[in-house]
Structures are given as structure tokens and as C-alpha cells.
Amino acid sequence: MIDPLATLLAWLEEAKARGVHEPEAMVLATATLDASPSARVVLFRGLTDEGALRFFTNYESRKARELDDNPRAALTFHWAVLGKQVRVEGRVARLAPAASDAYFAGRPRLSQIGAWVSPQSRPIPSLNELVERRSEREAEFAGGAVPRPPFWGGYGLVPSRVELWTSGEGRFHDRRLFERDGQGWTLAILAP
Ligand SMILES: Cc1cc2nc3c(=O)[nH]c(=O)nc-3n(C[C@H](O)[C@H](O)[C@H](O)COP(=O)(O)O)c2cc1C
């Protein structure tokens, strides 16, 4: 049986080849303990060796607080030009600190400093204030590497369900639902 994660990577490459802007953008849905959902776009940053989908964010953000309480989450990719959608559901866990360090080290310096100064998801007096704080931090880190803030890092979503969706004529879309079964997957075709 085909591996749906291999198909996800292949579709992503297809989207890049077609010149899609932000092809790695995916909607991340989380929910509070009392089941209130929230969703936002984050960037897909590759698979772990265990096949978890990686993304990086602030560990004190709204999404992170919701994931601390309830690690079940969903991700959705959509590439309009390909007529394709991928839906993924599973549990999320923080990456090992070394993996977050390695990713952070490769980010542009301005983004590294931005991670230090932005208290993501919390109210701020103004964006200007953050710009000032960024200048202060830039001076502080001048001449050296910017370390990863302890409150910033990666997550991996371990998929238990993956749906590969391809647009079809007359709304007869092709829907293939893969569900984890040990090391493999079971496949069901769903009505569009
Ligand atoms: C194209 C795009 C990519 C984004 N990528 C990320 C990302 O990788 N990580 C992140 O924390 N926020 C990213 N954001 C911002 C989030 O959508 C969101 O505003 C932020 O993470 C705060 O969400 P929260 O308050 O629900 O935690 C991205 C937004 C867009 C539009």
C-alpha cells in the first residue's frame, strides 16, 4: 500500500514546481479541554524520522497552551492550483531540544531575534514597542550567535489519520482515508 506521507511530500514538491506561494502553509487546528476549537496557519517543516509532521512556534502562544492541555490536533494543506487537499489528525508532542536548536540555528538572524522579543498571542502596547525591543536585543547579541529562547521550539504531529483528497469532475472528488494500523495503514475510500 502507498504511504500517504510519501504522497504528501510528493504533492508538496508538485506545488513548489507549480510556483505556489507558501506551499508549506498548513492550517493547524487545536482545541481547549472544553472542546472550543481554534485554527491558524503554520509552516510545515518536514517529517521526523518517526513520520511526525514538524512545525515551530512559541511554546507560550495560544496554540501551545491549547496543545499543553489537549495534544490532539489537526492539520490541513490545500493547493488550489493542484486541486488537492491533505487532512492529517493525530497527537502532538514537543521535539527534543536538540532538534529545535538545530532548526533555530538555521533561521535568519532577524527571525531569531524576533522570537526573543515577541510574546506571541499576548496583548502588546504596540508593534513599535517590539521594534524597539528588537533593536535592544540586536545590540545585546551583537557579534555572537543568537541562542534559541527556551520558550520557542518545535512540535511533531504523529498522524493517526491522513486523508488524500483530489478534486474530481462534477464534485466526484477522490477521497482516500488512511488510518494507522501498527506500522502500516488501512485504506478506505470515502464518498465526496
Ligand atoms: C503563511 C503563514 C505562515 C505562518 N507560519 C507560522 C509558523 O510556522 N509558526 C508560527 O508560530 N506562526 C506562524 N504563522 C502565524 C500564525 O498563523 C499565528 O498568527 C500565530 O502563530 C499565533 O497563533 P496563536 O495565537 O493561535 O498561537 C504563520 C502565518 C501565515 C499566514
The ligand as an ORCA input file, in Angstrom:
! r2SCAN-3c Opt
* xyz 0 1
  C       1.687     31.750      5.714
  C       1.792     31.822      7.222
  C       2.752     31.055      7.867
  C       2.868     31.094      9.266
  N       3.775     30.276      9.866
  C       3.849     30.262     11.226
  C       4.714     29.325     11.879
  O       5.378     28.483     11.258
  N       4.758     29.381     13.236
  C       4.019     30.260     13.972
  O       4.118     30.258     15.201
  N       3.167     31.120     13.376
  C       3.055     31.134     12.031
  N       2.180     31.994     11.414
  C       1.360     32.891     12.265
  C       0.164     32.106     12.822
  O      -0.833     31.977     11.816
  C      -0.442     32.746     14.071
  O      -0.799     34.105     13.835
  C       0.492     32.718     15.280
  O       1.221     31.501     15.351
  C      -0.278     32.899     16.588
  O      -1.249     31.892     16.731
  P      -1.900     31.523     18.159
  O      -2.190     32.845     18.821
  O      -3.152     30.761     17.835
  O      -0.917     30.700     18.928
  C       2.027     31.953     10.029
  C       1.048     32.708      9.350
  C       0.927     32.644      7.979
  C      -0.162     33.439      7.307
*
